[in-house]
Amino acid sequence: MRNNIYIPNYNENNGLYTLDNDKIKKIRKTDDWGNLQITDILPYKKDKILIYSRKEGLLEANDLINFNSKDSFDLRPIGNKSINDYLIKHEYSCGRQLKNGNYVFGTISGGILLMSPEGNLIRIIDKTTGLQNETVNAVYEDNNQILWLALDNGISSVNLNVPLSYWPQDKGFDGSILSVKRFKDQLYIGTWQGIYRLDKYSEEDLNTLGRYGSYFKKLPDIHARIWSLTPFFSSKGQPISLLAGTSAGIFSCKGINSRVLIRGSILDVHQSRADYQKLIIGTSNGAYVLNYDHLNDRISIEHRIDELPNKEITKITEYPDGVYWLFPRTGGVYRLTFHNDKPTLKIFGQKEGLNESLQYLPLTISGQFILVSSNGIFQLNDKEPEERFTEIYPLLGTIIRSEYLVKNIYSAEKQIWSYFIHKKSRKKILLLIEYQDKQIFKITHKPFDEIASLGINSIKHEPTDQSIWIACDEALFLIEKGFNTIRPKENNILIRNISVDGKVIIYNASTKNLTNDIKSDKSKSEKELNLAYNHQSISFEFALTSYFAPESNQFKCFLEGYDKNWSSWSFDNIKNYSRLSPGNYTFRVKSMDVFGFESEQASYSFKVLPPWYKTIYAFIGFVILGSLAIFLIVKLSNKRLEKAKASLEKIVQERTKELEAQQKMLEIEKEKSDKLLKNILPAAIAKELKQSGSVRAQYYDHVTIMFMDFKDFSKISQYINPLQLLSELDKSFRFFDEVCARHKLEKIKTIGDAYMCAGGIPTPNKTNPIDAILAAIEILDFIRQAEKNQWLCDLRIGIHTGELVAGVIGKDKFTYDVWGESVNTASRMESSGVAGKINISGETFEIVKDFFECEHRGILPAKHHDA
């Protein structure tokens, strides 16, 4: 840190050391620091350092090297207690100061924690936020301010600049989200199960809830479907209460407390801008005008709109002030006005240019009030004697009518957020339409495809900064205002490597034309550029340096000299070519990121050389050799024909006799070799060996290996006649062979008094663990019966099930054998077993536990195994 190396020595409790001119030097005034168990030191403020202690957490101190002798080395805590408790609990592993001044800390079991220089918690990133593993071994920040995390099971990138946040259901809410609203700087969501409030990180979150805790808290007194959330403001614009339109009525919510104001199925609540106490509500049975006395928290009904019986009013909006638009599920659109406080309703239907079988959604663009539905975009024309809606943006309307069903729409500044369903494919699409004037649009949807696939119920803007809230069936998303800044300023396409016949010959080949820019000596460069004709295939692997939704990056390729046109856009990042004709080629590739921006081309040139027999020198040689051959053939053919004619019959007769004799000998030898081969190798292996001359090693993922060994064999051999001992051993092994054959076990080999066999090879099966145990039981029964008549009566048996490789190795004296850790484990099972018992491993037990009664022996030490 700051060009210095610090060495903690907490084991001896005697402070810190530094490396000075290749010598370890103790830092003054740090004698008492050893017992803190310091594991990391980071730069902090000017002339300050940040220390992490295993016992105390994060501490601030003066710079250890560049300090004044009068300065104090007193340590001061940094960060609130919950941050330090979190780092200690989840075992701090690494830390780094980011380029923006913030700090990131990795842990062994809690992911990463982001902290501001002031010691405030910014964010925790763990499995609940998408991190694939919570053991972080190292953290690195690249030039694009993207974090790269070295995890136990790979590498993860974390883009902190992505202005996209989401809360899944495990954050504390239940049911599909139907509405979203911010009220008094707190976010509320309405679901099928009730209302939930989102709380930010706090000490309580980390200490009592834990990192998997509920960040949403449910309002306790509401148990209904929440169709709408409407903040109610006083005449001076101060927030008073949050009004919830629910399947059980209107509730007034203040903090976590709520009370019902009116009963009924309320689909939408709108506070009038012209008269702040007036509420226009849509219900499942029409619309009502209410008066809300917020001082006493009471509601009274002023009017019922009689012209709307049995109409579900799902949406109410006001444009301009004092004019209210009511939107049913079907049946056109209604406009509600008041004259002398009496309601007047105007119906806009088929005669007024609207399709009464469709649902319309309101939208305000640049101060203009428009309607959107699945048959286009419409605006009210009130200049004619009879008011009617006429279509605007006809080009966009044509696309909507032919392709999409409009499900939800919302406008914010010069942006339109639209949720569609494609009519044919039924694909769900979230579109961002950015407009400059009536006919110029920019449409973006690919970055939001995953959000749209979850099903969107509501789209709302964040009043504080115009960010967008997306309420889905299973999650809540926040798309911040500056989302379009996440795209890199420049996308670079890189040809990562080039392979010929499956072998990589060039790494990081190109971001531009590198035809004459290979970083190697001349001979190597020429070899790489000039490919021999017998290279059957060449492949190019390429990548786009865009880390936002990299799975959506697309590529198109063109091989100049082979392809006629560019390929279509594809997600594949490898392009293969095979059997190219001799000639000069240039491979070109370009990419497109998730936002639709194309990169510049990357290219690489190479040459395929013709075969030697197509060169000019080869043609000259062919002519010379051909002439000589003709001359020699003519001259020698006469002599050869004469001699051949005289000796042909004699040779034929002699060869016929020899061949017959050889054929008989070959048949005899073949019978002998086949019989011998079947005795030492399995039938399938012997067949393969005869056909191909070799045996490929085979991998088996489910094999049961059984080892058997007579206890105290060496001692017994000292007391009995060797021939008697060999006779007893032969008798036992013959019986073992019979048992193995009956239970589909393959005898592998015997070494002294040890006998090894395996089930599931060479023909795989699923019953080999059971087969092995049945064979072991039968063998033990045989040994018990024979123990009266022979010395070899104490037999240990070890069984293990796992994976291994089996085959035949060597050139002479073929032996079928098996290899793998499973073989070692089975051997350990036998050596650690008890005579007269069958010792099986835990893997075998899990398979056969439902078929045999087993006794757990506990954890036993085994050679080359932990325990």
VENZI-V183382 format. One record per residue. N is the residue number from 1. RES is the residue in one small letter. SS is DSSP state (2 for helix, 1 for strand, 0 for the rest). PHI is phi as a letter, one per 40 degrees, with the letter a starting at -180 (999 if undefined). Layout:
n:res:ss:phi
N:RES:SS:PHI
N:RES:SS:PHI
This chain:
n:res:ss:phi
1:m:0:999
2:r:0:f
3:n:0:g
4:n:0:b
5:i:0:b
6:y:1:b
7:i:1:b
8:p:1:c
9:n:0:b
10:y:0:c
11:n:0:c
12:e:0:b
13:n:0:f
14:n:0:b
15:g:0:g
16:l:1:b
17:y:1:b
18:t:1:b
19:l:1:c
20:d:1:b
21:n:0:f
22:d:0:g
23:k:1:b
24:i:1:c
25:k:1:b
26:k:1:c
27:i:0:c
28:r:0:c
29:k:0:g
30:t:0:b
31:d:2:c
32:d:2:c
33:w:2:c
34:g:2:d
35:n:2:c
36:l:2:c
37:q:0:f
38:i:1:c
39:t:1:b
40:d:1:a
41:i:1:b
42:l:1:b
43:p:1:c
44:y:0:b
45:k:0:c
46:k:0:d
47:d:0:g
48:k:1:b
49:i:1:b
50:l:1:b
51:i:1:b
52:y:1:b
53:s:1:b
54:r:0:c
55:k:0:c
56:e:0:b
57:g:1:g
58:l:1:c
59:l:1:b
60:e:1:b
61:a:1:a
62:n:1:c
63:d:0:d
64:l:0:c
65:i:0:b
66:n:0:c
67:f:0:b
68:n:0:c
69:s:0:c
70:k:0:c
71:d:0:c
72:s:0:c
73:f:0:b
74:d:0:c
75:l:0:c
76:r:1:b
77:p:1:c
78:i:0:b
79:g:0:g
80:n:0:c
81:k:2:c
82:s:2:c
83:i:2:c
84:n:2:c
85:d:2:c
86:y:2:c
87:l:2:c
88:i:2:c
89:k:2:c
90:h:0:c
91:e:0:g
92:y:1:d
93:s:1:b
94:c:1:a
95:g:1:a
96:r:1:a
97:q:1:c
98:l:0:c
99:k:0:c
100:n:0:c
101:g:0:g
102:n:0:c
103:y:1:b
104:v:1:b
105:f:1:b
106:g:1:c
107:t:1:b
108:i:0:c
109:s:0:b
110:g:0:b
111:g:0:g
112:i:1:b
113:l:1:b
114:l:1:b
115:m:1:b
116:s:0:c
117:p:0:d
118:e:0:c
119:g:0:g
120:n:0:c
121:l:1:c
122:i:1:c
123:r:1:a
124:i:1:b
125:i:1:b
126:d:0:a
127:k:2:c
128:t:2:c
129:t:2:b
130:g:0:h
131:l:0:c
132:q:0:c
133:n:0:a
134:e:0:c
135:t:0:c
136:v:1:b
137:n:1:c
138:a:1:a
139:v:1:b
140:y:1:b
141:e:1:b
142:d:0:c
143:n:0:c
144:n:0:c
145:q:0:f
146:i:1:b
147:l:1:c
148:w:1:b
149:l:1:b
150:a:1:c
151:l:1:b
152:d:0:c
153:n:0:b
154:g:1:i
155:i:1:b
156:s:1:b
157:s:1:b
158:v:1:b
159:n:1:c
160:l:0:c
161:n:0:c
162:v:0:c
163:p:0:c
164:l:1:b
165:s:1:b
166:y:1:a
167:w:1:b
168:p:1:c
169:q:2:c
170:d:2:c
171:k:2:c
172:g:0:h
173:f:0:b
174:d:0:b
175:g:0:g
176:s:0:c
177:i:1:c
178:l:1:b
179:s:1:a
180:v:1:b
181:k:1:a
182:r:1:c
183:f:1:a
184:k:0:f
185:d:0:g
186:q:1:b
187:l:1:c
188:y:1:b
189:i:1:b
190:g:1:b
191:t:1:b
192:w:0:c
193:q:0:b
194:g:0:i
195:i:1:b
196:y:1:b
197:r:1:b
198:l:1:c
199:d:0:b
200:k:0:c
201:y:0:d
202:s:0:a
203:e:2:c
204:e:2:c
205:d:2:d
206:l:2:c
207:n:2:c
208:t:2:b
209:l:2:c
210:g:0:g
211:r:0:c
212:y:0:c
213:g:0:c
214:s:0:c
215:y:0:c
216:f:1:c
217:k:1:b
218:k:1:c
219:l:0:c
220:p:0:c
221:d:0:b
222:i:0:b
223:h:0:b
224:a:0:a
225:r:0:c
226:i:1:b
227:w:1:c
228:s:1:a
229:l:1:b
230:t:1:b
231:p:1:c
232:f:1:b
233:f:1:b
234:s:0:c
235:s:0:c
236:k:0:c
237:g:0:g
238:q:0:c
239:p:1:c
240:i:1:b
241:s:1:a
242:l:1:b
243:l:1:c
244:a:1:b
245:g:1:c
246:t:1:b
247:s:0:c
248:a:0:b
249:g:1:h
250:i:1:c
251:f:1:b
252:s:1:b
253:c:1:b
254:k:1:b
255:g:0:g
256:i:0:c
257:n:1:c
258:s:1:a
259:r:1:a
260:v:1:c
261:l:1:b
262:i:1:a
263:r:1:c
264:g:0:h
265:s:0:c
266:i:1:b
267:l:1:c
268:d:1:a
269:v:1:b
270:h:1:b
271:q:1:c
272:s:0:c
273:r:0:c
274:a:0:c
275:d:0:b
276:y:0:c
277:q:0:c
278:k:1:c
279:l:1:b
280:i:1:b
281:i:1:b
282:g:1:b
283:t:1:b
284:s:0:c
285:n:0:b
286:g:1:h
287:a:1:b
288:y:1:b
289:v:1:b
290:l:1:b
291:n:1:b
292:y:1:b
293:d:1:c
294:h:0:c
295:l:0:c
296:n:0:b
297:d:0:f
298:r:1:b
299:i:1:b
300:s:1:b
301:i:1:c
302:e:1:c
303:h:1:a
304:r:1:b
305:i:0:c
306:d:2:c
307:e:2:c
308:l:2:b
309:p:0:c
310:n:0:f
311:k:0:b
312:e:0:c
313:i:1:c
314:t:1:c
315:k:1:a
316:i:1:b
317:t:1:b
318:e:1:b
319:y:0:a
320:p:0:c
321:d:0:d
322:g:0:g
323:v:0:b
324:y:1:b
325:w:1:b
326:l:1:b
327:f:1:b
328:p:1:c
329:r:0:c
330:t:0:a
331:g:0:h
332:g:0:g
333:v:1:b
334:y:1:b
335:r:1:b
336:l:1:b
337:t:1:b
338:f:1:b
339:h:1:b
340:n:0:f
341:d:0:g
342:k:1:b
343:p:1:c
344:t:1:b
345:l:1:b
346:k:1:b
347:i:1:b
348:f:1:b
349:g:0:b
350:q:0:c
351:k:0:c
352:e:0:c
353:g:0:g
354:l:0:b
355:n:0:c
356:e:0:c
357:s:0:c
358:l:0:b
359:q:0:c
360:y:0:b
361:l:1:b
362:p:1:c
363:l:1:a
364:t:1:b
365:i:1:b
366:s:0:f
367:g:0:g
368:q:1:b
369:f:1:c
370:i:1:b
371:l:1:b
372:v:1:b
373:s:1:a
374:s:0:c
375:n:0:b
376:g:1:h
377:i:1:b
378:f:1:b
379:q:1:b
380:l:1:c
381:n:1:b
382:d:0:b
383:k:0:c
384:e:0:c
385:p:0:d
386:e:0:b
387:e:0:c
388:r:1:a
389:f:1:c
390:t:1:b
391:e:1:c
392:i:1:b
393:y:0:f
394:p:2:c
395:l:2:c
396:l:2:c
397:g:2:c
398:t:2:c
399:i:2:c
400:i:2:c
401:r:2:c
402:s:2:c
403:e:2:b
404:y:1:b
405:l:1:b
406:v:1:c
407:k:1:b
408:n:1:a
409:i:1:a
410:y:1:a
411:s:1:b
412:a:1:a
413:e:0:f
414:k:0:b
415:q:1:b
416:i:1:b
417:w:1:b
418:s:1:b
419:y:1:b
420:f:1:b
421:i:1:b
422:h:1:c
423:k:0:c
424:k:0:c
425:s:0:c
426:r:0:g
427:k:0:c
428:k:1:c
429:i:1:b
430:l:1:b
431:l:1:b
432:l:1:b
433:i:1:b
434:e:1:b
435:y:1:b
436:q:1:b
437:d:1:a
438:k:0:c
439:q:0:b
440:i:1:b
441:f:1:b
442:k:1:b
443:i:1:b
444:t:1:b
445:h:0:a
446:k:2:d
447:p:2:c
448:f:2:b
449:d:2:c
450:e:2:c
451:i:2:c
452:a:2:c
453:s:0:c
454:l:0:c
455:g:0:g
456:i:1:b
457:n:1:b
458:s:1:a
459:i:1:b
460:k:1:b
461:h:1:c
462:e:0:c
463:p:0:d
464:t:0:c
465:d:0:a
466:q:0:g
467:s:0:c
468:i:1:b
469:w:1:c
470:i:1:b
471:a:1:c
472:c:1:b
473:d:0:c
474:e:0:b
475:a:1:a
476:l:1:b
477:f:1:b
478:l:1:b
479:i:1:b
480:e:0:c
481:k:0:d
482:g:0:c
483:f:2:c
484:n:2:c
485:t:2:c
486:i:2:c
487:r:0:c
488:p:0:d
489:k:0:c
490:e:0:a
491:n:0:c
492:n:0:b
493:i:1:c
494:l:1:b
495:i:1:c
496:r:1:c
497:n:1:a
498:i:1:b
499:s:1:b
500:v:1:b
501:d:0:f
502:g:0:g
503:k:1:b
504:v:1:c
505:i:1:b
506:i:1:b
507:y:1:b
508:n:1:f
509:a:1:c
510:s:1:a
511:t:0:b
512:k:0:b
513:n:0:c
514:l:0:b
515:t:0:d
516:n:0:b
517:d:0:b
518:i:0:c
519:k:0:c
520:s:0:a
521:d:0:c
522:k:2:c
523:s:2:c
524:k:2:c
525:s:2:c
526:e:2:c
527:k:2:c
528:e:2:c
529:l:2:c
530:n:1:b
531:l:1:c
532:a:0:c
533:y:0:c
534:n:0:c
535:h:0:c
536:q:0:c
537:s:1:a
538:i:1:b
539:s:1:b
540:f:1:b
541:e:1:b
542:f:1:b
543:a:1:a
544:l:1:b
545:t:0:c
546:s:0:b
547:y:0:c
548:f:0:c
549:a:0:f
550:p:2:c
551:e:2:c
552:s:2:c
553:n:0:c
554:q:1:b
555:f:1:b
556:k:1:b
557:c:1:b
558:f:1:a
559:l:1:b
560:e:1:c
561:g:0:h
562:y:0:b
563:d:0:c
564:k:0:c
565:n:0:b
566:w:0:c
567:s:0:c
568:s:0:c
569:w:0:c
570:s:1:a
571:f:0:c
572:d:0:c
573:n:0:b
574:i:1:b
575:k:1:b
576:n:1:b
577:y:1:b
578:s:1:b
579:r:0:f
580:l:0:c
581:s:0:c
582:p:0:d
583:g:1:i
584:n:1:c
585:y:1:b
586:t:1:b
587:f:1:c
588:r:1:b
589:v:1:a
590:k:1:b
591:s:1:b
592:m:1:b
593:d:0:c
594:v:0:c
595:f:0:c
596:g:0:g
597:f:0:c
598:e:1:c
599:s:0:c
600:e:0:c
601:q:0:c
602:a:1:b
603:s:1:a
604:y:1:a
605:s:1:b
606:f:1:a
607:k:1:b
608:v:1:b
609:l:0:c
610:p:0:c
611:p:0:c
612:w:2:c
613:y:2:c
614:k:2:b
615:t:0:c
616:i:2:c
617:y:2:c
618:a:2:c
619:f:2:c
620:i:2:c
621:g:2:c
622:f:2:c
623:v:2:c
624:i:2:c
625:l:2:c
626:g:2:c
627:s:2:c
628:l:2:c
629:a:2:c
630:i:2:c
631:f:2:c
632:l:2:c
633:i:2:c
634:v:2:c
635:k:2:c
636:l:2:c
637:s:2:c
638:n:2:c
639:k:2:c
640:r:2:c
641:l:2:c
642:e:2:c
643:k:2:c
644:a:2:c
645:k:2:c
646:a:2:c
647:s:2:c
648:l:2:c
649:e:2:c
650:k:2:c
651:i:2:c
652:v:2:c
653:q:2:c
654:e:2:c
655:r:2:c
656:t:2:c
657:k:2:c
658:e:2:c
659:l:2:c
660:e:2:c
661:a:2:c
662:q:2:c
663:q:2:c
664:k:2:c
665:m:2:c
666:l:2:c
667:e:2:c
668:i:2:c
669:e:2:c
670:k:2:c
671:e:2:c
672:k:2:c
673:s:2:c
674:d:2:c
675:k:2:c
676:l:2:c
677:l:2:c
678:k:2:c
679:n:2:c
680:i:2:b
681:l:0:b
682:p:0:c
683:a:2:d
684:a:2:c
685:i:2:c
686:a:2:c
687:k:2:c
688:e:2:c
689:l:2:c
690:k:2:c
691:q:2:c
692:s:2:b
693:g:0:g
694:s:0:a
695:v:0:b
696:r:0:c
697:a:0:c
698:q:1:b
699:y:1:c
700:y:1:b
701:d:1:c
702:h:1:a
703:v:1:b
704:t:1:b
705:i:1:b
706:m:1:b
707:f:1:b
708:m:1:b
709:d:1:a
710:f:1:c
711:k:0:c
712:d:0:f
713:f:2:c
714:s:2:c
715:k:2:c
716:i:2:c
717:s:2:c
718:q:0:c
719:y:0:b
720:i:0:b
721:n:0:c
722:p:2:d
723:l:2:c
724:q:2:c
725:l:2:c
726:l:2:c
727:s:2:c
728:e:2:c
729:l:2:c
730:d:2:c
731:k:2:c
732:s:2:c
733:f:2:c
734:r:2:c
735:f:2:c
736:f:2:d
737:d:2:c
738:e:2:c
739:v:2:c
740:c:2:c
741:a:2:c
742:r:2:c
743:h:0:b
744:k:0:f
745:l:1:b
746:e:1:c
747:k:1:c
748:i:1:c
749:k:1:a
750:t:1:b
751:i:1:b
752:g:0:g
753:d:0:c
754:a:1:c
755:y:1:b
756:m:1:b
757:c:1:a
758:a:1:a
759:g:1:b
760:g:0:g
761:i:0:b
762:p:0:c
763:t:0:c
764:p:0:c
765:n:0:a
766:k:0:c
767:t:0:c
768:n:2:c
769:p:2:c
770:i:2:c
771:d:2:d
772:a:2:c
773:i:2:c
774:l:2:c
775:a:2:c
776:a:2:c
777:i:2:c
778:e:2:c
779:i:2:c
780:l:2:c
781:d:2:c
782:f:2:c
783:i:2:c
784:r:2:c
785:q:2:c
786:a:2:c
787:e:0:c
788:k:0:c
789:n:0:b
790:q:0:a
791:w:0:c
792:l:0:c
793:c:0:b
794:d:0:b
795:l:1:b
796:r:1:c
797:i:1:b
798:g:1:b
799:i:1:b
800:h:1:a
801:t:1:b
802:g:1:a
803:e:1:b
804:l:1:a
805:v:1:b
806:a:1:b
807:g:1:i
808:v:1:b
809:i:1:b
810:g:0:g
811:k:0:c
812:d:0:b
813:k:0:f
814:f:0:d
815:t:1:b
816:y:1:c
817:d:1:a
818:v:1:b
819:w:1:a
820:g:0:i
821:e:2:c
822:s:2:c
823:v:2:c
824:n:2:c
825:t:2:c
826:a:2:c
827:s:2:c
828:r:2:c
829:m:2:c
830:e:2:c
831:s:2:c
832:s:0:c
833:g:0:c
834:v:0:b
835:a:0:d
836:g:0:g
837:k:0:b
838:i:1:b
839:n:1:c
840:i:1:b
841:s:0:c
842:g:2:c
843:e:2:c
844:t:2:c
845:f:2:d
846:e:2:c
847:i:2:c
848:v:2:b
849:k:0:c
850:d:0:c
851:f:0:b
852:f:0:b
853:e:0:c
854:c:0:b
855:e:0:b
856:h:0:c
857:r:0:c
858:g:0:g
859:i:0:c
860:l:0:b
861:p:0:c
862:a:0:a
863:k:0:c
864:h:0:g
865:h:0:b
866:d:0:c
867:a:0:a
